[in-house]
Amino acid sequence: MDDVTNPYAHLIDGPMDIVIPRQVGIYVREARKRQGLTQRQLSWLCGVSERSIIALEVETAPGIRLDKLLSILESLGISLSVQADPQFKAVAPDGPPQKEPRPTTYDELFRHITGNTTDPLPYASAETPQEPEDWQRGGF
């Protein structure tokens, strides 16, 4: 595919903001083609399996180890940079997540499952049997 018909060829002419993993694969593929390398030749150069390179280029793998990616990029003469976004502000939680108390009775379990915290329980009556001991201890 030549540069005229390839919609991605212009991507490697300068820096590129990567916002999705697929963009890395496209960038690698275009750089490899521009240098006239096959996937097998690139794998020999960088010491990464041809299968990993194919997976990166067509995004069939869920991810690639950073050391492998850096080796591929280095073999193509591509550098990887990171930069902080000056407008980004992380919001830290007030503390560690708190565990919800575990339900220990039938009533608490029913309310926990249904989210019903105010309505009378549908099975509650004067004849409601006593809860088994293991429920009273919280062991369910």
C-alpha positions in Angstrom: 0.0 0.0 0.0 1.6 3.3 -0.9 1.3 6.6 1.0 -1.4 7.9 -1.3 -3.9 5.2 -0.5 -2.8 4.5 3.1 -4.9 6.7 5.4 -2.4 6.0 8.3 0.9 6.9 6.5 0.9 10.5 7.7 0.7 9.5 11.4 4.4 8.8 11.7 5.5 12.1 10.3 5.6 13.6 13.8 4.6 13.2 17.4 1.3 11.5 18.1 -0.9 11.6 21.2 -1.7 8.0 22.1 -5.2 7.8 23.6 -6.1 4.2 22.8 -3.8 1.1 22.5 -4.7 0.6 18.8 -2.8 3.7 17.9 0.5 2.2 19.0 -0.1 -0.8 16.7 -0.9 1.5 13.8 2.2 3.6 14.4 4.5 0.5 14.7 3.0 -1.0 11.5 3.4 2.2 9.5 7.0 2.8 10.7 7.9 -0.8 9.9 6.4 -0.6 6.4 8.1 2.8 5.8 11.5 1.2 6.6 10.7 -1.7 4.3 10.7 -4.4 7.0 8.5 -7.4 7.2 7.1 -8.5 10.6 9.6 -11.4 10.6 12.5 -9.1 10.0 11.4 -6.7 12.8 11.1 -9.7 15.1 14.7 -10.6 14.4 15.9 -7.1 15.0 14.2 -6.5 18.3 14.1 -10.1 19.7 10.4 -10.1 20.1 8.3 -12.9 18.6 6.7 -12.4 15.2 3.4 -13.3 16.8 3.7 -10.5 19.4 4.4 -8.0 16.6 1.4 -9.2 14.6 -0.8 -9.0 17.7 0.4 -5.5 18.4 -0.2 -4.3 14.8 -3.7 -5.8 14.5 -4.6 -5.6 18.2 -5.6 -9.2 18.7 -3.8 -9.4 22.1 -5.1 -7.7 25.2 -1.7 -6.2 25.8 2.0 -6.3 25.4 4.7 -6.2 28.0 6.4 -2.8 28.2 9.9 -4.2 27.7 8.8 -5.9 24.5 7.1 -2.7 23.3 10.2 -0.6 24.1 12.4 -3.1 22.2 10.1 -2.9 19.1 10.1 0.9 19.2 13.8 1.1 19.7 14.4 -1.2 16.7 12.3 1.2 14.6 14.0 4.3 15.8 10.9 5.5 17.7 11.2 7.0 21.2 8.4 6.8 23.7 7.7 9.9 25.9 5.3 10.6 28.6 4.1 14.1 29.6 1.9 15.3 32.4 -1.3 17.0 31.4 -1.1 20.3 33.3 -4.9 20.6 33.4 -5.4 17.1 35.0 -6.1 17.0 38.7 -6.4 13.6 40.4 -9.0 13.3 43.1 -7.8 11.2 45.9 -10.3 9.4 48.1 -10.6 10.5 51.7 -9.2 7.2 52.9 -9.2 3.5 52.3 -12.5 2.0 51.1 -14.7 1.0 54.0 -16.2 -2.5 54.2 -19.9 -2.7 54.6 -21.0 -4.5 57.8 -22.0 -8.0 57.0 -25.7 -8.8 57.5 -26.1 -11.1 60.6 -29.9 -11.7 60.7 -32.5 -12.7 58.1 -33.9 -9.1 58.2 -30.5 -7.6 57.6 -29.7 -10.1 54.8 -33.1 -9.4 53.1 -32.6 -5.6 53.4 -29.0 -5.9 52.0 -30.1 -8.0 49.0 -33.1 -6.0 48.1 -31.9 -2.5 49.1 -35.1 -2.2 51.1 -34.3 -0.2 54.2 -37.7 1.3 55.1 -40.6 -1.0 54.1 -41.8 -3.7 56.4 -40.4 -7.0 55.5 -42.9 -9.2 53.6 -42.4 -12.3 55.7 -42.4 -10.6 59.1 -45.2 -11.6 61.3 -45.9 -12.5 64.9 -45.2 -16.1 63.9 -41.8 -15.5 62.4 -39.6 -18.4 63.6 -36.5 -17.7 65.5 -33.3 -17.4 63.4 -30.9 -20.3 63.5 -27.8 -19.9 65.7 -25.4 -19.7 62.8 -27.3 -16.7 61.4 -27.1 -15.0 64.8 -23.4 -15.5 64.8 -23.1 -14.1 61.3 -21.8 -17.4 59.8 -23.5 -17.8 56.5 
